[in-house]
């Protein structure tokens, strides 16, 4: 069974995943994905520093989503609640 470590954005959790040579999943529940790039680079750097094969690096992202055939459904059912939640998290986290 594949095992990976899910992280919420702290360097300590990223470091632990790299130390053990495990794949990493970044949980992006607030903010912009580009804000996580320094942590992705840190993971890769530490992964290599611990002597793991760089060809085996595996990274992923968890993020909320809503799938439908209609943009109108997204705007009516998903966007208002999602935008309010992200605004709240963004305000709290900066």
PDB file as gemmi writes it, atoms N, CA and C in Angstrom:
CRYST1    1.000    1.000    1.000  90.00  90.00  90.00 P 1                      
ATOM      1  N   UNK A   1       0.850  -1.163   0.000  1.00  0.00           N  
ATOM      2  CA  UNK A   1       0.000   0.000   0.000  1.00  0.00           C  
ATOM      3  C   UNK A   1       0.902   1.234   0.000  1.00  0.00           C  
ATOM      4  N   UNK A   2       0.716   2.123  -0.960  1.00  0.00           N  
ATOM      5  CA  UNK A   2       1.520   3.346  -0.976  1.00  0.00           C  
ATOM      6  C   UNK A   2       1.236   4.208   0.259  1.00  0.00           C  
ATOM      7  N   UNK A   3       2.278   4.819   0.764  1.00  0.00           N  
ATOM      8  CA  UNK A   3       2.166   5.697   1.929  1.00  0.00           C  
ATOM      9  C   UNK A   3       2.766   7.044   1.563  1.00  0.00           C  
ATOM     10  N   UNK A   4       2.097   8.112   1.973  1.00  0.00           N  
ATOM     11  CA  UNK A   4       2.654   9.449   1.789  1.00  0.00           C  
ATOM     12  C   UNK A   4       2.301  10.273   3.016  1.00  0.00           C  
ATOM     13  N   UNK A   5       2.994  11.383   3.179  1.00  0.00           N  
ATOM     14  CA  UNK A   5       2.729  12.284   4.296  1.00  0.00           C  
ATOM     15  C   UNK A   5       2.017  13.509   3.758  1.00  0.00           C  
ATOM     16  N   UNK A   6       0.887  13.814   4.378  1.00  0.00           N  
ATOM     17  CA  UNK A   6       0.155  15.035   4.020  1.00  0.00           C  
ATOM     18  C   UNK A   6       0.630  16.152   4.933  1.00  0.00           C  
ATOM     19  N   UNK A   7       0.897  17.304   4.353  1.00  0.00           N  
ATOM     20  CA  UNK A   7       1.389  18.440   5.128  1.00  0.00           C  
ATOM     21  C   UNK A   7       0.521  19.654   4.874  1.00  0.00           C  
ATOM     22  N   UNK A   8       0.467  20.515   5.883  1.00  0.00           N  
ATOM     23  CA  UNK A   8      -0.336  21.717   5.774  1.00  0.00           C  
ATOM     24  C   UNK A   8       0.487  22.965   5.551  1.00  0.00           C  
ATOM     25  N   UNK A   9       1.786  22.827   5.450  1.00  0.00           N  
ATOM     26  CA  UNK A   9       2.578  23.992   5.113  1.00  0.00           C  
ATOM     27  C   UNK A   9       3.653  24.383   6.102  1.00  0.00           C  
ATOM     28  N   UNK A  10       4.009  23.491   7.038  1.00  0.00           N  
ATOM     29  CA  UNK A  10       5.100  23.826   7.957  1.00  0.00           C  
ATOM     30  C   UNK A  10       6.394  23.179   7.475  1.00  0.00           C  
ATOM     31  N   UNK A  11       7.510  23.881   7.589  1.00  0.00           N  
ATOM     32  CA  UNK A  11       8.787  23.294   7.193  1.00  0.00           C  
ATOM     33  C   UNK A  11       9.102  21.996   7.951  1.00  0.00           C  
ATOM     34  N   UNK A  12       8.698  21.899   9.213  1.00  0.00           N  
ATOM     35  CA  UNK A  12       8.993  20.694   9.998  1.00  0.00           C  
ATOM     36  C   UNK A  12       8.323  19.461   9.392  1.00  0.00           C  
ATOM     37  N   UNK A  13       7.081  19.591   8.974  1.00  0.00           N  
ATOM     38  CA  UNK A  13       6.396  18.436   8.392  1.00  0.00           C  
ATOM     39  C   UNK A  13       6.970  18.095   7.012  1.00  0.00           C  
ATOM     40  N   UNK A  14       7.364  19.098   6.263  1.00  0.00           N  
ATOM     41  CA  UNK A  14       8.000  18.871   4.964  1.00  0.00           C  
ATOM     42  C   UNK A  14       9.334  18.164   5.170  1.00  0.00           C  
ATOM     43  N   UNK A  15      10.094  18.602   6.142  1.00  0.00           N  
ATOM     44  CA  UNK A  15      11.395  18.006   6.445  1.00  0.00           C  
ATOM     45  C   UNK A  15      11.246  16.534   6.821  1.00  0.00           C  
ATOM     46  N   UNK A  16      10.258  16.220   7.652  1.00  0.00           N  
ATOM     47  CA  UNK A  16      10.045  14.839   8.096  1.00  0.00           C  
ATOM     48  C   UNK A  16       9.760  13.928   6.896  1.00  0.00           C  
ATOM     49  N   UNK A  17       8.940  14.383   5.989  1.00  0.00           N  
ATOM     50  CA  UNK A  17       8.622  13.592   4.813  1.00  0.00           C  
ATOM     51  C   UNK A  17       9.876  13.331   3.976  1.00  0.00           C  
ATOM     52  N   UNK A  18      10.684  14.363   3.782  1.00  0.00           N  
ATOM     53  CA  UNK A  18      11.919  14.224   3.011  1.00  0.00           C  
ATOM     54  C   UNK A  18      12.912  13.297   3.713  1.00  0.00           C  
ATOM     55  N   UNK A  19      13.003  13.425   5.022  1.00  0.00           N  
ATOM     56  CA  UNK A  19      13.938  12.604   5.805  1.00  0.00           C  
ATOM     57  C   UNK A  19      13.663  11.113   5.594  1.00  0.00           C  
ATOM     58  N   UNK A  20      12.392  10.745   5.594  1.00  0.00           N  
ATOM     59  CA  UNK A  20      12.035   9.335   5.434  1.00  0.00           C  
ATOM     60  C   UNK A  20      11.914   8.909   3.976  1.00  0.00           C  
ATOM     61  N   UNK A  21      12.090   9.849   3.063  1.00  0.00           N  
ATOM     62  CA  UNK A  21      12.011   9.518   1.643  1.00  0.00           C  
ATOM     63  C   UNK A  21      10.614   9.184   1.170  1.00  0.00           C  
ATOM     64  N   UNK A  22       9.621   9.721   1.867  1.00  0.00           N  
ATOM     65  CA  UNK A  22       8.230   9.430   1.520  1.00  0.00           C  
ATOM     66  C   UNK A  22       7.651  10.487   0.577  1.00  0.00           C  
ATOM     67  N   UNK A  23       6.706  10.087  -0.252  1.00  0.00           N  
ATOM     68  CA  UNK A  23       6.003  11.077  -1.073  1.00  0.00           C  
ATOM     69  C   UNK A  23       5.275  12.074  -0.177  1.00  0.00           C  
ATOM     70  N   UNK A  24       5.015  13.248  -0.720  1.00  0.00           N  
ATOM     71  CA  UNK A  24       4.391  14.314   0.059  1.00  0.00           C  
ATOM     72  C   UNK A  24       3.168  14.861  -0.677  1.00  0.00           C  
ATOM     73  N   UNK A  25       2.127  15.153   0.096  1.00  0.00           N  
ATOM     74  CA  UNK A  25       0.913  15.770  -0.437  1.00  0.00           C  
ATOM     75  C   UNK A  25       0.707  17.088   0.299  1.00  0.00           C  
ATOM     76  N   UNK A  26       0.651  18.178  -0.439  1.00  0.00           N  
ATOM     77  CA  UNK A  26       0.412  19.489   0.160  1.00  0.00           C  
ATOM     78  C   UNK A  26      -1.088  19.759   0.202  1.00  0.00           C  
ATOM     79  N   UNK A  27      -1.618  19.956   1.390  1.00  0.00           N  
ATOM     80  CA  UNK A  27      -3.041  20.263   1.559  1.00  0.00           C  
ATOM     81  C   UNK A  27      -3.232  21.773   1.425  1.00  0.00           C  
ATOM     82  N   UNK A  28      -3.762  22.175   0.304  1.00  0.00           N  
ATOM     83  CA  UNK A  28      -3.967  23.603   0.046  1.00  0.00           C  
ATOM     84  C   UNK A  28      -5.448  23.894   0.256  1.00  0.00           C  
ATOM     85  N   UNK A  29      -5.787  24.280   1.467  1.00  0.00           N  
ATOM     86  CA  UNK A  29      -7.182  24.569   1.776  1.00  0.00           C  
ATOM     87  C   UNK A  29      -7.420  26.066   1.912  1.00  0.00           C  
ATOM     88  N   UNK A  30      -6.397  26.837   1.721  1.00  0.00           N  
ATOM     89  CA  UNK A  30      -6.488  28.287   1.756  1.00  0.00           C  
ATOM     90  C   UNK A  30      -5.223  28.853   1.141  1.00  0.00           C  
ATOM     91  N   UNK A  31      -5.342  29.957   0.501  1.00  0.00           N  
ATOM     92  CA  UNK A  31      -4.182  30.569  -0.123  1.00  0.00           C  
ATOM     93  C   UNK A  31      -4.005  30.091  -1.551  1.00  0.00           C  
ATOM     94  N   UNK A  32      -2.961  30.578  -2.158  1.00  0.00           N  
ATOM     95  CA  UNK A  32      -2.677  30.275  -3.553  1.00  0.00           C  
ATOM     96  C   UNK A  32      -1.616  29.193  -3.642  1.00  0.00           C  
ATOM     97  N   UNK A  33      -1.743  28.277  -4.599  1.00  0.00           N  
ATOM     98  CA  UNK A  33      -0.754  27.206  -4.735  1.00  0.00           C  
ATOM     99  C   UNK A  33       0.685  27.707  -4.850  1.00  0.00           C  
ATOM    100  N   UNK A  34       0.888  28.841  -5.497  1.00  0.00           N  
ATOM    101  CA  UNK A  34       2.262  29.346  -5.660  1.00  0.00           C  
ATOM    102  C   UNK A  34       2.929  29.652  -4.315  1.00  0.00           C  
ATOM    103  N   UNK A  35       2.124  29.889  -3.279  1.00  0.00           N  
ATOM    104  CA  UNK A  35       2.688  30.146  -1.952  1.00  0.00           C  
ATOM    105  C   UNK A  35       3.403  28.915  -1.392  1.00  0.00           C  
ATOM    106  N   UNK A  36       3.111  27.744  -1.938  1.00  0.00           N  
ATOM    107  CA  UNK A  36       3.705  26.506  -1.457  1.00  0.00           C  
ATOM    108  C   UNK A  36       4.994  26.134  -2.199  1.00  0.00           C  
ATOM    109  N   UNK A  37       5.323  26.863  -3.235  1.00  0.00           N  
ATOM    110  CA  UNK A  37       6.525  26.537  -4.014  1.00  0.00           C  
ATOM    111  C   UNK A  37       7.808  26.514  -3.183  1.00  0.00           C  
ATOM    112  N   UNK A  38       8.022  27.457  -2.258  1.00  0.00           N  
ATOM    113  CA  UNK A  38       9.242  27.362  -1.445  1.00  0.00           C  
ATOM    114  C   UNK A  38       9.293  26.061  -0.633  1.00  0.00           C  
ATOM    115  N   UNK A  39       8.143  25.578  -0.183  1.00  0.00           N  
ATOM    116  CA  UNK A  39       8.125  24.320   0.562  1.00  0.00           C  
ATOM    117  C   UNK A  39       8.368  23.117  -0.347  1.00  0.00           C  
ATOM    118  N   UNK A  40       7.877  23.189  -1.581  1.00  0.00           N  
ATOM    119  CA  UNK A  40       8.153  22.120  -2.548  1.00  0.00           C  
ATOM    120  C   UNK A  40       9.653  22.059  -2.822  1.00  0.00           C  
ATOM    121  N   UNK A  41      10.266  23.212  -3.031  1.00  0.00           N  
ATOM    122  CA  UNK A  41      11.711  23.255  -3.279  1.00  0.00           C  
ATOM    123  C   UNK A  41      12.494  22.776  -2.049  1.00  0.00           C  
ATOM    124  N   UNK A  42      12.042  23.156  -0.881  1.00  0.00           N  
ATOM    125  CA  UNK A  42      12.682  22.705   0.365  1.00  0.00           C  
ATOM    126  C   UNK A  42      12.595  21.188   0.485  1.00  0.00           C  
ATOM    127  N   UNK A  43      11.434  20.631   0.172  1.00  0.00           N  
ATOM    128  CA  UNK A  43      11.265  19.172   0.201  1.00  0.00           C  
ATOM    129  C   UNK A  43      12.269  18.505  -0.738  1.00  0.00           C  
ATOM    130  N   UNK A  44      12.368  18.985  -1.965  1.00  0.00           N  
ATOM    131  CA  UNK A  44      13.287  18.396  -2.940  1.00  0.00           C  
ATOM    132  C   UNK A  44      14.740  18.494  -2.462  1.00  0.00           C  
ATOM    133  N   UNK A  45      15.086  19.637  -1.923  1.00  0.00           N  
ATOM    134  CA  UNK A  45      16.448  19.855  -1.412  1.00  0.00           C  
ATOM    135  C   UNK A  45      16.761  18.870  -0.279  1.00  0.00           C  
ATOM    136  N   UNK A  46      15.854  18.770   0.680  1.00  0.00           N  
ATOM    137  CA  UNK A  46      16.074  17.875   1.817  1.00  0.00           C  
ATOM    138  C   UNK A  46      16.024  16.408   1.401  1.00  0.00           C  
ATOM    139  N   UNK A  47      15.169  16.063   0.488  1.00  0.00           N  
ATOM    140  CA  UNK A  47      15.054  14.697  -0.030  1.00  0.00           C  
ATOM    141  C   UNK A  47      16.409  14.246  -0.580  1.00  0.00           C  
ATOM    142  N   UNK A  48      17.006  15.109  -1.402  1.00  0.00           N  
ATOM    143  CA  UNK A  48      18.322  14.795  -1.968  1.00  0.00           C  
ATOM    144  C   UNK A  48      19.394  14.782  -0.888  1.00  0.00           C  
ATOM    145  N   UNK A  49      19.333  15.710   0.054  1.00  0.00           N  
ATOM    146  CA  UNK A  49      20.338  15.794   1.124  1.00  0.00           C  
ATOM    147  C   UNK A  49      20.363  14.524   1.976  1.00  0.00           C  
ATOM    148  N   UNK A  50      19.233  13.874   2.121  1.00  0.00           N  
ATOM    149  CA  UNK A  50      19.177  12.619   2.886  1.00  0.00           C  
ATOM    150  C   UNK A  50      19.581  11.410   2.045  1.00  0.00           C  
ATOM    151  N   UNK A  51      20.002  11.645   0.812  1.00  0.00           N  
ATOM    152  CA  UNK A  51      20.535  10.581  -0.024  1.00  0.00           C  
ATOM    153  C   UNK A  51      19.501   9.774  -0.786  1.00  0.00           C  
ATOM    154  N   UNK A  52      18.274  10.264  -0.857  1.00  0.00           N  
ATOM    155  CA  UNK A  52      17.242   9.558  -1.605  1.00  0.00           C  
ATOM    156  C   UNK A  52      17.377   9.859  -3.097  1.00  0.00           C  
ATOM    157  N   UNK A  53      16.991   8.906  -3.908  1.00  0.00           N  
ATOM    158  CA  UNK A  53      17.095   9.028  -5.356  1.00  0.00           C  
ATOM    159  C   UNK A  53      16.152  10.130  -5.867  1.00  0.00           C  
ATOM    160  N   UNK A  54      16.690  11.207  -6.433  1.00  0.00           N  
ATOM    161  CA  UNK A  54      15.840  12.303  -6.909  1.00  0.00           C  
ATOM    162  C   UNK A  54      14.834  11.875  -7.975  1.00  0.00           C  
ATOM    163  N   UNK A  55      15.098  10.765  -8.661  1.00  0.00           N  
ATOM    164  CA  UNK A  55      14.164  10.279  -9.680  1.00  0.00           C  
ATOM    165  C   UNK A  55      12.885   9.719  -9.046  1.00  0.00           C  
ATOM    166  N   UNK A  56      12.924   9.474  -7.733  1.00  0.00           N  
ATOM    167  CA  UNK A  56      11.773   8.893  -7.048  1.00  0.00           C  
ATOM    168  C   UNK A  56      10.950   9.927  -6.265  1.00  0.00           C  
ATOM    169  N   UNK A  57      11.311  11.206  -6.397  1.00  0.00           N  
ATOM    170  CA  UNK A  57      10.545  12.249  -5.701  1.00  0.00           C  
ATOM    171  C   UNK A  57       9.103  12.241  -6.222  1.00  0.00           C  
ATOM    172  N   UNK A  58       8.163  12.243  -5.271  1.00  0.00           N  
ATOM    173  CA  UNK A  58       6.746  12.300  -5.619  1.00  0.00           C  
ATOM    174  C   UNK A  58       6.080  13.387  -4.786  1.00  0.00           C  
ATOM    175  N   UNK A  59       5.448  14.332  -5.468  1.00  0.00           N  
ATOM    176  CA  UNK A  59       4.716  15.389  -4.778  1.00  0.00           C  
ATOM    177  C   UNK A  59       3.294  15.439  -5.324  1.00  0.00           C  
ATOM    178  N   UNK A  60       2.382  15.912  -4.500  1.00  0.00           N  
ATOM    179  CA  UNK A  60       0.996  16.047  -4.921  1.00  0.00           C  
ATOM    180  C   UNK A  60       0.330  17.177  -4.166  1.00  0.00           C  
ATOM    181  N   UNK A  61      -0.905  17.453  -4.550  1.00  0.00           N  
ATOM    182  CA  UNK A  61      -1.669  18.536  -3.944  1.00  0.00           C  
ATOM    183  C   UNK A  61      -3.074  18.029  -3.649  1.00  0.00           C  
ATOM    184  N   UNK A  62      -3.560  18.382  -2.476  1.00  0.00           N  
ATOM    185  CA  UNK A  62      -4.969  18.190  -2.148  1.00  0.00           C  
ATOM    186  C   UNK A  62      -5.595  19.575  -2.148  1.00  0.00           C  
ATOM    187  N   UNK A  63      -6.734  19.690  -2.802  1.00  0.00           N  
ATOM    188  CA  UNK A  63      -7.438  20.964  -2.821  1.00  0.00           C  
ATOM    189  C   UNK A  63      -8.924  20.692  -3.006  1.00  0.00           C  
ATOM    190  N   UNK A  64      -9.749  21.564  -2.484  1.00  0.00           N  
ATOM    191  CA  UNK A  64     -11.189  21.438  -2.662  1.00  0.00           C  
ATOM    192  C   UNK A  64     -11.561  21.721  -4.106  1.00  0.00           C  
ATOM    193  N   UNK A  65     -12.612  21.038  -4.564  1.00  0.00           N  
ATOM    194  CA  UNK A  65     -13.087  21.291  -5.918  1.00  0.00           C  
ATOM    195  C   UNK A  65     -14.565  20.935  -6.043  1.00  0.00           C  
ATOM    196  N   UNK A  66     -15.157  21.339  -7.119  1.00  0.00           N  
ATOM    197  CA  UNK A  66     -16.560  21.066  -7.416  1.00  0.00           C  
ATOM    198  C   UNK A  66     -16.640  20.836  -8.918  1.00  0.00           C  
ATOM    199  N   UNK A  67     -17.180  19.709  -9.323  1.00  0.00           N  
ATOM    200  CA  UNK A  67     -17.224  19.370 -10.747  1.00  0.00           C  
ATOM    201  C   UNK A  67     -18.673  19.335 -11.214  1.00  0.00           C  
ATOM    202  N   UNK A  68     -18.924  20.010 -12.296  1.00  0.00           N  
ATOM    203  CA  UNK A  68     -20.258  20.051 -12.889  1.00  0.00           C  
ATOM    204  C   UNK A  68     -20.117  20.382 -14.365  1.00  0.00           C  
ATOM    205  N   UNK A  69     -21.204  20.227 -15.081  1.00  0.00           N  
ATOM    206  CA  UNK A  69     -21.202  20.566 -16.507  1.00  0.00           C  
ATOM    207  C   UNK A  69     -21.539  22.024 -16.764  1.00  0.00           C  
ATOM    208  N   UNK A  70     -21.913  22.737 -15.696  1.00  0.00           N  
ATOM    209  CA  UNK A  70     -22.437  24.084 -15.896  1.00  0.00           C  
ATOM    210  C   UNK A  70     -21.707  25.116 -15.043  1.00  0.00           C  
ATOM    211  N   UNK A  71     -21.222  26.146 -15.686  1.00  0.00           N  
ATOM    212  CA  UNK A  71     -20.611  27.261 -14.959  1.00  0.00           C  
ATOM    213  C   UNK A  71     -21.635  27.930 -14.045  1.00  0.00           C  
ATOM    214  N   UNK A  72     -22.879  27.976 -14.492  1.00  0.00           N  
ATOM    215  CA  UNK A  72     -23.937  28.585 -13.684  1.00  0.00           C  
ATOM    216  C   UNK A  72     -24.130  27.836 -12.357  1.00  0.00           C  
ATOM    217  N   UNK A  73     -24.044  26.495 -12.395  1.00  0.00           N  
ATOM    218  CA  UNK A  73     -24.170  25.716 -11.161  1.00  0.00           C  
ATOM    219  C   UNK A  73     -23.022  26.011 -10.204  1.00  0.00           C  
ATOM    220  N   UNK A  74     -21.839  26.136 -10.751  1.00  0.00           N  
ATOM    221  CA  UNK A  74     -20.684  26.472  -9.914  1.00  0.00           C  
ATOM    222  C   UNK A  74     -20.915  27.817  -9.239  1.00  0.00           C  
ATOM    223  N   UNK A  75     -21.320  28.793 -10.015  1.00  0.00           N  
ATOM    224  CA  UNK A  75     -21.531  30.136  -9.477  1.00  0.00           C  
ATOM    225  C   UNK A  75     -22.664  30.177  -8.456  1.00  0.00           C  
ATOM    226  N   UNK A  76     -23.683  29.351  -8.643  1.00  0.00           N  
ATOM    227  CA  UNK A  76     -24.828  29.359  -7.732  1.00  0.00           C  
ATOM    228  C   UNK A  76     -24.596  28.520  -6.478  1.00  0.00           C  
ATOM    229  N   UNK A  77     -24.064  27.314  -6.639  1.00  0.00           N  
ATOM    230  CA  UNK A  77     -24.000  26.368  -5.527  1.00  0.00           C  
ATOM    231  C   UNK A  77     -22.642  26.281  -4.829  1.00  0.00           C  
ATOM    232  N   UNK A  78     -21.582  26.458  -5.571  1.00  0.00           N  
ATOM    233  CA  UNK A  78     -20.255  26.237  -4.996  1.00  0.00           C  
ATOM    234  C   UNK A  78     -19.545  27.533  -4.625  1.00  0.00           C  
ATOM    235  N   UNK A  79     -19.482  28.454  -5.550  1.00  0.00           N  
ATOM    236  CA  UNK A  79     -18.643  29.639  -5.367  1.00  0.00           C  
ATOM    237  C   UNK A  79     -18.955  30.470  -4.128  1.00  0.00           C  
ATOM    238  N   UNK A  80     -20.200  30.797  -3.829  1.00  0.00           N  
ATOM    239  CA  UNK A  80     -20.442  31.684  -2.677  1.00  0.00           C  
ATOM    240  C   UNK A  80     -19.889  31.119  -1.358  1.00  0.00           C  
ATOM    241  N   UNK A  81     -20.151  29.866  -1.083  1.00  0.00           N  
ATOM    242  CA  UNK A  81     -19.669  29.249   0.161  1.00  0.00           C  
ATOM    243  C   UNK A  81     -18.148  29.090   0.132  1.00  0.00           C  
ATOM    244  N   UNK A  82     -17.630  28.628  -0.994  1.00  0.00           N  
ATOM    245  CA  UNK A  82     -16.190  28.420  -1.125  1.00  0.00           C  
ATOM    246  C   UNK A  82     -15.437  29.745  -0.987  1.00  0.00           C  
ATOM    247  N   UNK A  83     -15.904  30.781  -1.649  1.00  0.00           N  
ATOM    248  CA  UNK A  83     -15.244  32.090  -1.576  1.00  0.00           C  
ATOM    249  C   UNK A  83     -15.266  32.630  -0.155  1.00  0.00           C  
ATOM    250  N   UNK A  84     -16.392  32.479   0.533  1.00  0.00           N  
ATOM    251  CA  UNK A  84     -16.477  32.953   1.919  1.00  0.00           C  
ATOM    252  C   UNK A  84     -15.496  32.200   2.814  1.00  0.00           C  
ATOM    253  N   UNK A  85     -15.407  30.887   2.626  1.00  0.00           N  
ATOM    254  CA  UNK A  85     -14.487  30.070   3.428  1.00  0.00           C  
ATOM    255  C   UNK A  85     -13.033  30.452   3.149  1.00  0.00           C  
ATOM    256  N   UNK A  86     -12.693  30.613   1.873  1.00  0.00           N  
ATOM    257  CA  UNK A  86     -11.317  30.964   1.519  1.00  0.00           C  
ATOM    258  C   UNK A  86     -10.956  32.366   1.996  1.00  0.00           C  
ATOM    259  N   UNK A  87     -11.908  33.289   1.928  1.00  0.00           N  
ATOM    260  CA  UNK A  87     -11.657  34.646   2.440  1.00  0.00           C  
ATOM    261  C   UNK A  87     -11.373  34.608   3.934  1.00  0.00           C  
ATOM    262  N   UNK A  88     -12.122  33.798   4.667  1.00  0.00           N  
ATOM    263  CA  UNK A  88     -11.913  33.673   6.106  1.00  0.00           C  
ATOM    264  C   UNK A  88     -10.536  33.076   6.410  1.00  0.00           C  
ATOM    265  N   UNK A  89     -10.223  31.997   5.734  1.00  0.00           N  
ATOM    266  CA  UNK A  89      -8.914  31.361   5.955  1.00  0.00           C  
ATOM    267  C   UNK A  89      -7.793  32.306   5.537  1.00  0.00           C  
ATOM    268  N   UNK A  90      -7.960  32.978   4.407  1.00  0.00           N  
ATOM    269  CA  UNK A  90      -6.941  33.912   3.938  1.00  0.00           C  
ATOM    270  C   UNK A  90      -6.705  35.045   4.910  1.00  0.00           C  
ATOM    271  N   UNK A  91      -7.771  35.539   5.509  1.00  0.00           N  
ATOM    272  CA  UNK A  91      -7.655  36.610   6.504  1.00  0.00           C  
ATOM    273  C   UNK A  91      -6.911  36.106   7.731  1.00  0.00           C  
ATOM    274  N   UNK A  92      -7.234  34.897   8.158  1.00  0.00           N  
ATOM    275  CA  UNK A  92      -6.595  34.329   9.357  1.00  0.00           C  
ATOM    276  C   UNK A  92      -5.128  33.997   9.125  1.00  0.00           C  
ATOM    277  N   UNK A  93      -4.799  33.495   7.943  1.00  0.00           N  
ATOM    278  CA  UNK A  93      -3.427  33.045   7.663  1.00  0.00           C  
ATOM    279  C   UNK A  93      -2.574  34.098   6.988  1.00  0.00           C  
ATOM    280  N   UNK A  94      -3.217  35.090   6.406  1.00  0.00           N  
ATOM    281  CA  UNK A  94      -2.467  36.143   5.715  1.00  0.00           C  
ATOM    282  C   UNK A  94      -2.183  35.815   4.284  1.00  0.00           C  
TER     283      UNK A  94                                                      
END                                                                             
